[in-house]
Amino acid sequence: MEVKTGGSNLNLINRERFEASAVNNVISYDDTEILMETKLGLLDIKGEGMHITTLNLEQGKIVVDGYIHRIEYVEDKGAKMKNKGKNIISKLLR
């Protein structure tokens, strides 16, 4: 399966190899979960026996080998809380 969206590519090959572009940073990783920041938001990958075989942040590319269970974009809860706080303050000041 390959998904292309505005300069960001996600490619999953036989659930055993994941390739992505437009990666800004790897926030955390172990053999069961990898959380990365991409141009489109936070991307969470869950699986078994996963390891990063290629990481080039200058080119924005990552390759992960292992058995992939799930790939999901997640909300940045910290940013959401900041925005919620701004909304409350703006309502109080009206």
PDB file of N, CA, C and O in Angstrom:
ATOM      1  N   MET A   1       0.846  -1.168   0.000  1.00  0.00           N
ATOM      2  CA  MET A   1       0.000   0.000   0.000  1.00  0.00           C
ATOM      3  C   MET A   1       0.891   1.229   0.000  1.00  0.00           C
ATOM      4  O   MET A   1       1.866   1.295   0.748  1.00  0.00           O
ATOM      5  N   GLU A   2       0.559   2.198  -0.834  1.00  0.00           N
ATOM      6  CA  GLU A   2       1.323   3.436  -0.883  1.00  0.00           C
ATOM      7  C   GLU A   2       0.351   4.610  -0.851  1.00  0.00           C
ATOM      8  O   GLU A   2      -0.643   4.634  -1.578  1.00  0.00           O
ATOM      9  N   VAL A   3       0.657   5.580   0.004  1.00  0.00           N
ATOM     10  CA  VAL A   3      -0.167   6.777   0.121  1.00  0.00           C
ATOM     11  C   VAL A   3       0.727   7.977  -0.138  1.00  0.00           C
ATOM     12  O   VAL A   3       1.785   8.108   0.477  1.00  0.00           O
ATOM     13  N   LYS A   4       0.303   8.871  -1.061  1.00  0.00           N
ATOM     14  CA  LYS A   4       1.066  10.087  -1.358  1.00  0.00           C
ATOM     15  C   LYS A   4       0.165  11.286  -1.068  1.00  0.00           C
ATOM     16  O   LYS A   4      -0.948  11.383  -1.586  1.00  0.00           O
ATOM     17  N   THR A   5       0.664  12.198  -0.232  1.00  0.00           N
ATOM     18  CA  THR A   5      -0.125  13.388   0.085  1.00  0.00           C
ATOM     19  C   THR A   5       0.799  14.586   0.194  1.00  0.00           C
ATOM     20  O   THR A   5       1.583  14.680   1.139  1.00  0.00           O
ATOM     21  N   GLY A   6       0.719  15.487  -0.744  1.00  0.00           N
ATOM     22  CA  GLY A   6       1.422  16.762  -0.687  1.00  0.00           C
ATOM     23  C   GLY A   6       2.878  16.692  -0.288  1.00  0.00           C
ATOM     24  O   GLY A   6       3.296  17.382   0.642  1.00  0.00           O
ATOM     25  N   GLY A   7       3.652  15.882  -0.962  1.00  0.00           N
ATOM     26  CA  GLY A   7       5.071  15.797  -0.667  1.00  0.00           C
ATOM     27  C   GLY A   7       5.413  14.785   0.409  1.00  0.00           C
ATOM     28  O   GLY A   7       6.585  14.618   0.743  1.00  0.00           O
ATOM     29  N   SER A   8       4.411  14.103   0.962  1.00  0.00           N
ATOM     30  CA  SER A   8       4.643  13.080   1.982  1.00  0.00           C
ATOM     31  C   SER A   8       4.222  11.731   1.421  1.00  0.00           C
ATOM     32  O   SER A   8       3.098  11.573   0.944  1.00  0.00           O
ATOM     33  N   ASN A   9       5.128  10.756   1.480  1.00  0.00           N
ATOM     34  CA  ASN A   9       4.822   9.410   0.997  1.00  0.00           C
ATOM     35  C   ASN A   9       4.916   8.419   2.138  1.00  0.00           C
ATOM     36  O   ASN A   9       5.858   8.455   2.930  1.00  0.00           O
ATOM     37  N   LEU A  10       3.929   7.529   2.220  1.00  0.00           N
ATOM     38  CA  LEU A  10       3.962   6.409   3.147  1.00  0.00           C
ATOM     39  C   LEU A  10       3.856   5.151   2.306  1.00  0.00           C
ATOM     40  O   LEU A  10       2.972   5.039   1.457  1.00  0.00           O
ATOM     41  N   ASN A  11       4.761   4.199   2.540  1.00  0.00           N
ATOM     42  CA  ASN A  11       4.780   2.977   1.756  1.00  0.00           C
ATOM     43  C   ASN A  11       4.939   1.798   2.706  1.00  0.00           C
ATOM     44  O   ASN A  11       5.922   1.716   3.443  1.00  0.00           O
ATOM     45  N   LEU A  12       3.962   0.875   2.689  1.00  0.00           N
ATOM     46  CA  LEU A  12       4.002  -0.326   3.513  1.00  0.00           C
ATOM     47  C   LEU A  12       4.104  -1.529   2.597  1.00  0.00           C
ATOM     48  O   LEU A  12       3.248  -1.738   1.737  1.00  0.00           O
ATOM     49  N   ILE A  13       5.152  -2.323   2.783  1.00  0.00           N
ATOM     50  CA  ILE A  13       5.408  -3.463   1.920  1.00  0.00           C
ATOM     51  C   ILE A  13       5.229  -4.742   2.730  1.00  0.00           C
ATOM     52  O   ILE A  13       6.016  -5.035   3.630  1.00  0.00           O
ATOM     53  N   ASN A  14       4.174  -5.508   2.398  1.00  0.00           N
ATOM     54  CA  ASN A  14       3.891  -6.802   3.035  1.00  0.00           C
ATOM     55  C   ASN A  14       3.863  -6.751   4.561  1.00  0.00           C
ATOM     56  O   ASN A  14       4.168  -7.746   5.219  1.00  0.00           O
ATOM     57  N   ARG A  15       3.504  -5.615   5.121  1.00  0.00           N
ATOM     58  CA  ARG A  15       3.450  -5.404   6.578  1.00  0.00           C
ATOM     59  C   ARG A  15       4.797  -5.674   7.260  1.00  0.00           C
ATOM     60  O   ARG A  15       4.855  -5.807   8.483  1.00  0.00           O
ATOM     61  N   GLU A  16       5.876  -5.755   6.477  1.00  0.00           N
ATOM     62  CA  GLU A  16       7.194  -6.055   7.032  1.00  0.00           C
ATOM     63  C   GLU A  16       8.196  -4.933   6.827  1.00  0.00           C
ATOM     64  O   GLU A  16       9.277  -4.957   7.417  1.00  0.00           O
ATOM     65  N   ARG A  17       7.860  -3.951   6.003  1.00  0.00           N
ATOM     66  CA  ARG A  17       8.770  -2.835   5.740  1.00  0.00           C
ATOM     67  C   ARG A  17       7.931  -1.575   5.540  1.00  0.00           C
ATOM     68  O   ARG A  17       6.977  -1.566   4.762  1.00  0.00           O
ATOM     69  N   PHE A  18       8.302  -0.515   6.254  1.00  0.00           N
ATOM     70  CA  PHE A  18       7.602   0.762   6.169  1.00  0.00           C
ATOM     71  C   PHE A  18       8.606   1.818   5.731  1.00  0.00           C
ATOM     72  O   PHE A  18       9.698   1.922   6.290  1.00  0.00           O
ATOM     73  N   GLU A  19       8.224   2.603   4.719  1.00  0.00           N
ATOM     74  CA  GLU A  19       9.069   3.685   4.230  1.00  0.00           C
ATOM     75  C   GLU A  19       8.246   4.967   4.242  1.00  0.00           C
ATOM     76  O   GLU A  19       7.070   4.952   3.879  1.00  0.00           O
ATOM     77  N   ALA A  20       8.848   6.064   4.652  1.00  0.00           N
ATOM     78  CA  ALA A  20       8.141   7.341   4.677  1.00  0.00           C
ATOM     79  C   ALA A  20       9.083   8.467   4.311  1.00  0.00           C
ATOM     80  O   ALA A  20      10.293   8.394   4.529  1.00  0.00           O
ATOM     81  N   SER A  21       8.489   9.524   3.742  1.00  0.00           N
ATOM     82  CA  SER A  21       9.228  10.753   3.488  1.00  0.00           C
ATOM     83  C   SER A  21       8.553  11.870   4.265  1.00  0.00           C
ATOM     84  O   SER A  21       7.480  11.668   4.833  1.00  0.00           O
ATOM     85  N   ALA A  22       9.163  13.040   4.298  1.00  0.00           N
ATOM     86  CA  ALA A  22       8.659  14.214   5.021  1.00  0.00           C
ATOM     87  C   ALA A  22       8.694  14.008   6.530  1.00  0.00           C
ATOM     88  O   ALA A  22       7.844  14.526   7.253  1.00  0.00           O
ATOM     89  N   VAL A  23       9.682  13.248   7.003  1.00  0.00           N
ATOM     90  CA  VAL A  23       9.854  13.024   8.443  1.00  0.00           C
ATOM     91  C   VAL A  23      10.752  14.124   8.997  1.00  0.00           C
ATOM     92  O   VAL A  23      11.858  14.340   8.501  1.00  0.00           O
ATOM     93  N   ASN A  24      10.269  14.818  10.031  1.00  0.00           N
ATOM     94  CA  ASN A  24      11.048  15.893  10.659  1.00  0.00           C
ATOM     95  C   ASN A  24      11.882  15.399  11.832  1.00  0.00           C
ATOM     96  O   ASN A  24      12.994  15.881  12.052  1.00  0.00           O
ATOM     97  N   ASN A  25      11.343  14.426  12.600  1.00  0.00           N
ATOM     98  CA  ASN A  25      12.008  13.998  13.822  1.00  0.00           C
ATOM     99  C   ASN A  25      11.414  12.679  14.285  1.00  0.00           C
ATOM    100  O   ASN A  25      10.228  12.423  14.077  1.00  0.00           O
ATOM    101  N   VAL A  26      12.235  11.837  14.913  1.00  0.00           N
ATOM    102  CA  VAL A  26      11.748  10.639  15.595  1.00  0.00           C
ATOM    103  C   VAL A  26      11.709  10.981  17.074  1.00  0.00           C
ATOM    104  O   VAL A  26      12.743  11.253  17.683  1.00  0.00           O
ATOM    105  N   ILE A  27      10.520  10.966  17.648  1.00  0.00           N
ATOM    106  CA  ILE A  27      10.334  11.381  19.036  1.00  0.00           C
ATOM    107  C   ILE A  27      10.695  10.253  19.990  1.00  0.00           C
ATOM    108  O   ILE A  27      11.405  10.471  20.972  1.00  0.00           O
ATOM    109  N   SER A  28      10.205   9.040  19.704  1.00  0.00           N
ATOM    110  CA  SER A  28      10.534   7.892  20.543  1.00  0.00           C
ATOM    111  C   SER A  28      10.415   6.622  19.711  1.00  0.00           C
ATOM    112  O   SER A  28       9.679   6.567  18.726  1.00  0.00           O
ATOM    113  N   TYR A  29      11.150   5.616  20.128  1.00  0.00           N
ATOM    114  CA  TYR A  29      11.049   4.336  19.432  1.00  0.00           C
ATOM    115  C   TYR A  29      11.534   3.201  20.312  1.00  0.00           C
ATOM    116  O   TYR A  29      12.428   3.375  21.139  1.00  0.00           O
ATOM    117  N   ASP A  30      10.937   2.043  20.123  1.00  0.00           N
ATOM    118  CA  ASP A  30      11.428   0.769  20.647  1.00  0.00           C
ATOM    119  C   ASP A  30      10.953  -0.297  19.657  1.00  0.00           C
ATOM    120  O   ASP A  30      10.484   0.043  18.571  1.00  0.00           O
ATOM    121  N   ASP A  31      11.065  -1.570  20.011  1.00  0.00           N
ATOM    122  CA  ASP A  31      10.743  -2.603  19.033  1.00  0.00           C
ATOM    123  C   ASP A  31       9.242  -2.806  18.820  1.00  0.00           C
ATOM    124  O   ASP A  31       8.847  -3.578  17.946  1.00  0.00           O
ATOM    125  N   THR A  32       8.390  -2.119  19.612  1.00  0.00           N
ATOM    126  CA  THR A  32       6.945  -2.254  19.455  1.00  0.00           C
ATOM    127  C   THR A  32       6.234  -0.968  19.021  1.00  0.00           C
ATOM    128  O   THR A  32       5.089  -1.026  18.573  1.00  0.00           O
ATOM    129  N   GLU A  33       6.896   0.202  19.146  1.00  0.00           N
ATOM    130  CA  GLU A  33       6.251   1.464  18.786  1.00  0.00           C
ATOM    131  C   GLU A  33       7.282   2.505  18.360  1.00  0.00           C
ATOM    132  O   GLU A  33       8.342   2.644  18.970  1.00  0.00           O
ATOM    133  N   ILE A  34       6.945   3.226  17.306  1.00  0.00           N
ATOM    134  CA  ILE A  34       7.771   4.342  16.834  1.00  0.00           C
ATOM    135  C   ILE A  34       6.852   5.544  16.665  1.00  0.00           C
ATOM    136  O   ILE A  34       5.832   5.463  15.980  1.00  0.00           O
ATOM    137  N   LEU A  35       7.218   6.660  17.291  1.00  0.00           N
ATOM    138  CA  LEU A  35       6.458   7.895  17.190  1.00  0.00           C
ATOM    139  C   LEU A  35       7.340   8.924  16.511  1.00  0.00           C
ATOM    140  O   LEU A  35       8.443   9.213  16.974  1.00  0.00           O
ATOM    141  N   MET A  36       6.843   9.484  15.396  1.00  0.00           N
ATOM    142  CA  MET A  36       7.643  10.441  14.640  1.00  0.00           C
ATOM    143  C   MET A  36       6.816  11.668  14.280  1.00  0.00           C
ATOM    144  O   MET A  36       5.593  11.610  14.154  1.00  0.00           O
ATOM    145  N   GLU A  37       7.525  12.776  14.121  1.00  0.00           N
ATOM    146  CA  GLU A  37       6.896  14.018  13.681  1.00  0.00           C
ATOM    147  C   GLU A  37       7.116  14.140  12.178  1.00  0.00           C
ATOM    148  O   GLU A  37       8.248  14.068  11.700  1.00  0.00           O
ATOM    149  N   THR A  38       6.017  14.327  11.435  1.00  0.00           N
ATOM    150  CA  THR A  38       6.096  14.495   9.990  1.00  0.00           C
ATOM    151  C   THR A  38       5.502  15.851   9.616  1.00  0.00           C
ATOM    152  O   THR A  38       4.973  16.563  10.469  1.00  0.00           O
ATOM    153  N   LYS A  39       5.594  16.196   8.351  1.00  0.00           N
ATOM    154  CA  LYS A  39       5.013  17.455   7.880  1.00  0.00           C
ATOM    155  C   LYS A  39       3.500  17.490   8.075  1.00  0.00           C
ATOM    156  O   LYS A  39       2.912  18.567   8.164  1.00  0.00           O
ATOM    157  N   LEU A  40       2.864  16.314   8.141  1.00  0.00           N
ATOM    158  CA  LEU A  40       1.417  16.241   8.278  1.00  0.00           C
ATOM    159  C   LEU A  40       0.964  15.980   9.712  1.00  0.00           C
ATOM    160  O   LEU A  40      -0.234  15.843   9.960  1.00  0.00           O
ATOM    161  N   GLY A  41       1.892  15.909  10.652  1.00  0.00           N
ATOM    162  CA  GLY A  41       1.534  15.672  12.050  1.00  0.00           C
ATOM    163  C   GLY A  41       2.284  14.489  12.628  1.00  0.00           C
ATOM    164  O   GLY A  41       3.185  13.933  12.000  1.00  0.00           O
ATOM    165  N   LEU A  42       1.891  14.111  13.850  1.00  0.00           N
ATOM    166  CA  LEU A  42       2.534  12.995  14.531  1.00  0.00           C
ATOM    167  C   LEU A  42       2.051  11.675  13.948  1.00  0.00           C
ATOM    168  O   LEU A  42       0.851  11.469  13.766  1.00  0.00           O
ATOM    169  N   LEU A  43       2.991  10.783  13.659  1.00  0.00           N
ATOM    170  CA  LEU A  43       2.684   9.481  13.083  1.00  0.00           C
ATOM    171  C   LEU A  43       3.141   8.405  14.060  1.00  0.00           C
ATOM    172  O   LEU A  43       4.304   8.374  14.462  1.00  0.00           O
ATOM    173  N   ASP A  44       2.220   7.523  14.437  1.00  0.00           N
ATOM    174  CA  ASP A  44       2.488   6.458  15.401  1.00  0.00           C
ATOM    175  C   ASP A  44       2.441   5.119  14.666  1.00  0.00           C
ATOM    176  O   ASP A  44       1.454   4.804  14.000  1.00  0.00           O
ATOM    177  N   ILE A  45       3.506   4.338  14.791  1.00  0.00           N
ATOM    178  CA  ILE A  45       3.576   3.021  14.163  1.00  0.00           C
ATOM    179  C   ILE A  45       3.705   1.987  15.272  1.00  0.00           C
ATOM    180  O   ILE A  45       4.571   2.109  16.139  1.00  0.00           O
ATOM    181  N   LYS A  46       2.851   0.973  15.251  1.00  0.00           N
ATOM    182  CA  LYS A  46       2.919  -0.101  16.247  1.00  0.00           C
ATOM    183  C   LYS A  46       3.148  -1.418  15.537  1.00  0.00           C
ATOM    184  O   LYS A  46       2.635  -1.655  14.443  1.00  0.00           O
ATOM    185  N   GLY A  47       3.933  -2.274  16.184  1.00  0.00           N
ATOM    186  CA  GLY A  47       4.230  -3.563  15.592  1.00  0.00           C
ATOM    187  C   GLY A  47       5.067  -4.426  16.519  1.00  0.00           C
ATOM    188  O   GLY A  47       5.060  -4.246  17.737  1.00  0.00           O
ATOM    189  N   GLU A  48       5.790  -5.370  15.921  1.00  0.00           N
ATOM    190  CA  GLU A  48       6.654  -6.291  16.667  1.00  0.00           C
ATOM    191  C   GLU A  48       8.012  -6.352  15.988  1.00  0.00           C
ATOM    192  O   GLU A  48       8.111  -6.336  14.761  1.00  0.00           O
ATOM    193  N   GLY A  49       9.047  -6.422  16.797  1.00  0.00           N
ATOM    194  CA  GLY A  49      10.393  -6.583  16.264  1.00  0.00           C
ATOM    195  C   GLY A  49      10.809  -5.482  15.310  1.00  0.00           C
ATOM    196  O   GLY A  49      11.580  -5.722  14.382  1.00  0.00           O
ATOM    197  N   MET A  50      10.307  -4.279  15.527  1.00  0.00           N
ATOM    198  CA  MET A  50      10.611  -3.179  14.614  1.00  0.00           C
ATOM    199  C   MET A  50      11.976  -2.566  14.927  1.00  0.00           C
ATOM    200  O   MET A  50      12.366  -2.433  16.087  1.00  0.00           O
ATOM    201  N   HIS A  51      12.679  -2.203  13.879  1.00  0.00           N
ATOM    202  CA  HIS A  51      13.926  -1.456  14.030  1.00  0.00           C
ATOM    203  C   HIS A  51      14.085  -0.519  12.839  1.00  0.00           C
ATOM    204  O   HIS A  51      13.686  -0.828  11.717  1.00  0.00           O
ATOM    205  N   ILE A  52      14.673   0.619  13.119  1.00  0.00           N
ATOM    206  CA  ILE A  52      14.892   1.630  12.085  1.00  0.00           C
ATOM    207  C   ILE A  52      16.163   1.257  11.335  1.00  0.00           C
ATOM    208  O   ILE A  52      17.249   1.231  11.914  1.00  0.00           O
ATOM    209  N   THR A  53      16.022   0.965  10.038  1.00  0.00           N
ATOM    210  CA  THR A  53      17.197   0.582   9.253  1.00  0.00           C
ATOM    211  C   THR A  53      17.805   1.778   8.540  1.00  0.00           C
ATOM    212  O   THR A  53      19.010   1.802   8.287  1.00  0.00           O
ATOM    213  N   THR A  54      16.976   2.781   8.210  1.00  0.00           N
ATOM    214  CA  THR A  54      17.468   3.994   7.571  1.00  0.00           C
ATOM    215  C   THR A  54      16.763   5.196   8.183  1.00  0.00           C
ATOM    216  O   THR A  54      15.540   5.208   8.316  1.00  0.00           O
ATOM    217  N   LEU A  55      17.542   6.204   8.554  1.00  0.00           N
ATOM    218  CA  LEU A  55      16.987   7.458   9.033  1.00  0.00           C
ATOM    219  C   LEU A  55      17.859   8.584   8.522  1.00  0.00           C
ATOM    220  O   LEU A  55      19.036   8.678   8.870  1.00  0.00           O
ATOM    221  N   ASN A  56      17.272   9.446   7.686  1.00  0.00           N
ATOM    222  CA  ASN A  56      17.976  10.601   7.156  1.00  0.00           C
ATOM    223  C   ASN A  56      17.044  11.801   7.299  1.00  0.00           C
ATOM    224  O   ASN A  56      16.182  12.030   6.451  1.00  0.00           O
ATOM    225  N   LEU A  57      17.221  12.562   8.370  1.00  0.00           N
ATOM    226  CA  LEU A  57      16.342  13.696   8.635  1.00  0.00           C
ATOM    227  C   LEU A  57      16.572  14.850   7.681  1.00  0.00           C
ATOM    228  O   LEU A  57      15.662  15.648   7.453  1.00  0.00           O
ATOM    229  N   GLU A  58      17.770  14.959   7.115  1.00  0.00           N
ATOM    230  CA  GLU A  58      18.025  16.004   6.123  1.00  0.00           C
ATOM    231  C   GLU A  58      17.160  15.795   4.887  1.00  0.00           C
ATOM    232  O   GLU A  58      16.657  16.757   4.306  1.00  0.00           O
ATOM    233  N   GLN A  59      16.989  14.540   4.487  1.00  0.00           N
ATOM    234  CA  GLN A  59      16.136  14.212   3.344  1.00  0.00           C
ATOM    235  C   GLN A  59      14.713  13.890   3.785  1.00  0.00           C
ATOM    236  O   GLN A  59      13.819  13.763   2.948  1.00  0.00           O
ATOM    237  N   GLY A  60      14.497  13.756   5.098  1.00  0.00           N
ATOM    238  CA  GLY A  60      13.170  13.460   5.625  1.00  0.00           C
ATOM    239  C   GLY A  60      12.723  12.034   5.403  1.00  0.00           C
ATOM    240  O   GLY A  60      11.524  11.776   5.295  1.00  0.00           O
ATOM    241  N   LYS A  61      13.669  11.086   5.329  1.00  0.00           N
ATOM    242  CA  LYS A  61      13.329   9.699   5.004  1.00  0.00           C
ATOM    243  C   LYS A  61      13.588   8.759   6.173  1.00  0.00           C
ATOM    244  O   LYS A  61      14.544   8.922   6.932  1.00  0.00           O
ATOM    245  N   ILE A  62      12.699   7.762   6.294  1.00  0.00           N
ATOM    246  CA  ILE A  62      12.865   6.714   7.291  1.00  0.00           C
ATOM    247  C   ILE A  62      12.456   5.378   6.683  1.00  0.00           C
ATOM    248  O   ILE A  62      11.531   5.314   5.873  1.00  0.00           O
ATOM    249  N   VAL A  63      13.142   4.322   7.073  1.00  0.00           N
ATOM    250  CA  VAL A  63      12.781   2.959   6.687  1.00  0.00           C
ATOM    251  C   VAL A  63      12.764   2.132   7.966  1.00  0.00           C
ATOM    252  O   VAL A  63      13.718   2.151   8.744  1.00  0.00           O
ATOM    253  N   VAL A  64      11.664   1.405   8.173  1.00  0.00           N
ATOM    254  CA  VAL A  64      11.492   0.574   9.366  1.00  0.00           C
ATOM    255  C   VAL A  64      11.232  -0.852   8.910  1.00  0.00           C
ATOM    256  O   VAL A  64      10.371  -1.088   8.062  1.00  0.00           O
ATOM    257  N   ASP A  65      11.973  -1.806   9.470  1.00  0.00           N
ATOM    258  CA  ASP A  65      11.738  -3.225   9.219  1.00  0.00           C
ATOM    259  C   ASP A  65      11.160  -3.851  10.480  1.00  0.00           C
ATOM    260  O   ASP A  65      11.488  -3.440  11.593  1.00  0.00           O
ATOM    261  N   GLY A  66      10.302  -4.842  10.301  1.00  0.00           N
ATOM    262  CA  GLY A  66       9.636  -5.523  11.400  1.00  0.00           C
ATOM    263  C   GLY A  66       8.199  -5.796  10.985  1.00  0.00           C
ATOM    264  O   GLY A  66       7.803  -5.472   9.866  1.00  0.00           O
ATOM    265  N   TYR A  67       7.418  -6.388  11.874  1.00  0.00           N
ATOM    266  CA  TYR A  67       6.019  -6.669  11.560  1.00  0.00           C
ATOM    267  C   TYR A  67       5.160  -5.496  12.008  1.00  0.00           C
ATOM    268  O   TYR A  67       5.101  -5.189  13.199  1.00  0.00           O
ATOM    269  N   ILE A  68       4.489  -4.833  11.057  1.00  0.00           N
ATOM    270  CA  ILE A  68       3.713  -3.626  11.325  1.00  0.00           C
ATOM    271  C   ILE A  68       2.256  -4.000  11.594  1.00  0.00           C
ATOM    272  O   ILE A  68       1.613  -4.649  10.769  1.00  0.00           O
ATOM    273  N   HIS A  69       1.735  -3.585  12.762  1.00  0.00           N
ATOM    274  CA  HIS A  69       0.325  -3.815  13.096  1.00  0.00           C
ATOM    275  C   HIS A  69      -0.546  -2.628  12.701  1.00  0.00           C
ATOM    276  O   HIS A  69      -1.642  -2.794  12.165  1.00  0.00           O
ATOM    277  N   ARG A  70      -0.032  -1.412  12.979  1.00  0.00           N
ATOM    278  CA  ARG A  70      -0.873  -0.231  12.792  1.00  0.00           C
ATOM    279  C   ARG A  70      -0.024   0.993  12.469  1.00  0.00           C
ATOM    280  O   ARG A  70       1.074   1.169  12.997  1.00  0.00           O
ATOM    281  N   ILE A  71      -0.560   1.835  11.586  1.00  0.00           N
ATOM    282  CA  ILE A  71       0.031   3.135  11.262  1.00  0.00           C
ATOM    283  C   ILE A  71      -1.084   4.152  11.449  1.00  0.00           C
ATOM    284  O   ILE A  71      -2.154   4.025  10.855  1.00  0.00           O
ATOM    285  N   GLU A  72      -0.831   5.170  12.282  1.00  0.00           N
ATOM    286  CA  GLU A  72      -1.909   6.104  12.602  1.00  0.00           C
ATOM    287  C   GLU A  72      -1.362   7.503  12.854  1.00  0.00           C
ATOM    288  O   GLU A  72      -0.373   7.673  13.567  1.00  0.00           O
ATOM    289  N   TYR A  73      -2.009   8.493  12.268  1.00  0.00           N
ATOM    290  CA  TYR A  73      -1.711   9.878  12.625  1.00  0.00           C
ATOM    291  C   TYR A  73      -2.449  10.182  13.915  1.00  0.00           C
ATOM    292  O   TYR A  73      -3.631   9.867  14.056  1.00  0.00           O
ATOM    293  N   VAL A  74      -1.739  10.803  14.863  1.00  0.00           N
ATOM    294  CA  VAL A  74      -2.340  11.126  16.158  1.00  0.00           C
ATOM    295  C   VAL A  74      -2.289  12.626  16.379  1.00  0.00           C
ATOM    296  O   VAL A  74      -1.437  13.327  15.833  1.00  0.00           O
ATOM    297  N   GLU A  75      -3.224  13.104  17.197  1.00  0.00           N
ATOM    298  CA  GLU A  75      -3.253  14.526  17.530  1.00  0.00           C
ATOM    299  C   GLU A  75      -2.138  14.854  18.492  1.00  0.00           C
ATOM    300  O   GLU A  75      -1.802  14.058  19.369  1.00  0.00           O
ATOM    301  N   ASP A  76      -1.570  16.024  18.324  1.00  0.00           N
ATOM    302  CA  ASP A  76      -0.580  16.532  19.270  1.00  0.00           C
ATOM    303  C   ASP A  76      -1.359  17.114  20.444  1.00  0.00           C
ATOM    304  O   ASP A  76      -1.844  18.244  20.378  1.00  0.00           O
ATOM    305  N   LYS A  77      -1.474  16.339  21.516  1.00  0.00           N
ATOM    306  CA  LYS A  77      -2.301  16.743  22.655  1.00  0.00           C
ATOM    307  C   LYS A  77      -1.782  18.003  23.334  1.00  0.00           C
ATOM    308  O   LYS A  77      -2.577  18.781  23.862  1.00  0.00           O
ATOM    309  N   GLY A  78      -0.489  18.221  23.334  1.00  0.00           N
ATOM    310  CA  GLY A  78       0.083  19.424  23.929  1.00  0.00           C
ATOM    311  C   GLY A  78      -0.377  20.674  23.198  1.00  0.00           C
ATOM    312  O   GLY A  78      -0.749  21.666  23.824  1.00  0.00           O
ATOM    313  N   ALA A  79      -0.353  20.624  21.876  1.00  0.00           N
ATOM    314  CA  ALA A  79      -0.804  21.772  21.073  1.00  0.00           C
ATOM    315  C   ALA A  79      -2.296  21.992  21.256  1.00  0.00           C
ATOM    316  O   ALA A  79      -2.764  23.131  21.292  1.00  0.00           O
ATOM    317  N   LYS A  80      -3.042  20.901  21.372  1.00  0.00           N
ATOM    318  CA  LYS A  80      -4.484  21.014  21.557  1.00  0.00           C
ATOM    319  C   LYS A  80      -4.801  21.690  22.890  1.00  0.00           C
ATOM    320  O   LYS A  80      -5.699  22.528  22.968  1.00  0.00           O
ATOM    321  N   MET A  81      -4.066  21.324  23.929  1.00  0.00           N
ATOM    322  CA  MET A  81      -4.288  21.928  25.243  1.00  0.00           C
ATOM    323  C   MET A  81      -3.929  23.407  25.222  1.00  0.00           C
ATOM    324  O   MET A  81      -4.630  24.212  25.835  1.00  0.00           O
ATOM    325  N   LYS A  82      -2.858  23.786  24.536  1.00  0.00           N
ATOM    326  CA  LYS A  82      -2.479  25.198  24.424  1.00  0.00           C
ATOM    327  C   LYS A  82      -3.578  25.996  23.740  1.00  0.00           C
ATOM    328  O   LYS A  82      -3.929  27.089  24.184  1.00  0.00           O
ATOM    329  N   ASN A  83      -4.121  25.441  22.650  1.00  0.00           N
ATOM    330  CA  ASN A  83      -5.190  26.130  21.934  1.00  0.00           C
ATOM    331  C   ASN A  83      -6.446  26.238  22.774  1.00  0.00           C
ATOM    332  O   ASN A  83      -7.141  27.254  22.733  1.00  0.00           O
ATOM    333  N   LYS A  84      -6.741  25.198  23.536  1.00  0.00           N
ATOM    334  CA  LYS A  84      -7.914  25.218  24.394  1.00  0.00           C
ATOM    335  C   LYS A  84      -7.757  26.305  25.458  1.00  0.00           C
ATOM    336  O   LYS A  84      -8.715  27.016  25.764  1.00  0.00           O
ATOM    337  N   GLY A  85      -6.556  26.437  26.022  1.00  0.00           N
ATOM    338  CA  GLY A  85      -6.287  27.477  27.019  1.00  0.00           C
ATOM    339  C   GLY A  85      -6.447  28.867  26.428  1.00  0.00           C
ATOM    340  O   GLY A  85      -6.978  29.762  27.086  1.00  0.00           O
ATOM    341  N   LYS A  86      -5.991  29.062  25.188  1.00  0.00           N
ATOM    342  CA  LYS A  86      -6.132  30.358  24.510  1.00  0.00           C
ATOM    343  C   LYS A  86      -7.606  30.677  24.294  1.00  0.00           C
ATOM    344  O   LYS A  86      -8.021  31.826  24.448  1.00  0.00           O
ATOM    345  N   ASN A  87      -8.403  29.667  23.937  1.00  0.00           N
ATOM    346  CA  ASN A  87      -9.827  29.886  23.706  1.00  0.00           C
ATOM    347  C   ASN A  87     -10.528  30.306  24.990  1.00  0.00           C
ATOM    348  O   ASN A  87     -11.396  31.178  24.958  1.00  0.00           O
ATOM    349  N   ILE A  88     -10.175  29.713  26.096  1.00  0.00           N
ATOM    350  CA  ILE A  88     -10.788  30.051  27.380  1.00  0.00           C
ATOM    351  C   ILE A  88     -10.447  31.474  27.762  1.00  0.00           C
ATOM    352  O   ILE A  88     -11.319  32.227  28.195  1.00  0.00           O
ATOM    353  N   ILE A  89      -9.191  31.850  27.606  1.00  0.00           N
ATOM    354  CA  ILE A  89      -8.762  33.211  27.945  1.00  0.00           C
ATOM    355  C   ILE A  89      -9.455  34.228  27.051  1.00  0.00           C
ATOM    356  O   ILE A  89      -9.898  35.273  27.527  1.00  0.00           O
ATOM    357  N   SER A  90      -9.554  33.931  25.755  1.00  0.00           N
ATOM    358  CA  SER A  90     -10.205  34.887  24.853  1.00  0.00           C
ATOM    359  C   SER A  90     -11.682  35.040  25.186  1.00  0.00           C
ATOM    360  O   SER A  90     -12.232  36.130  25.028  1.00  0.00           O
ATOM    361  N   LYS A  91     -12.340  33.973  25.645  1.00  0.00           N
ATOM    362  CA  LYS A  91     -13.744  34.058  26.037  1.00  0.00           C
ATOM    363  C   LYS A  91     -13.911  34.899  27.297  1.00  0.00           C
ATOM    364  O   LYS A  91     -14.878  35.652  27.416  1.00  0.00           O
ATOM    365  N   LEU A  92     -12.973  34.777  28.242  1.00  0.00           N
ATOM    366  CA  LEU A  92     -13.057  35.546  29.485  1.00  0.00           C
ATOM    367  C   LEU A  92     -12.843  37.024  29.240  1.00  0.00           C
ATOM    368  O   LEU A  92     -13.419  37.858  29.938  1.00  0.00           O
ATOM    369  N   LEU A  93     -12.010  37.366  28.244  1.00  0.00           N
ATOM    370  CA  LEU A  93     -11.698  38.753  27.968  1.00  0.00           C
ATOM    371  C   LEU A  93     -12.753  39.454  27.133  1.00  0.00           C
ATOM    372  O   LEU A  93     -12.666  40.666  26.932  1.00  0.00           O
ATOM    373  N   ARG A  94     -13.720  38.749  26.656  1.00  0.00           N
ATOM    374  CA  ARG A  94     -14.779  39.369  25.839  1.00  0.00           C
ATOM    375  C   ARG A  94     -15.728  40.164  26.659  1.00  0.00           C
ATOM    376  O   ARG A  94     -16.671  40.745  26.121  1.00  0.00           O
TER     377      ARG A  94
END
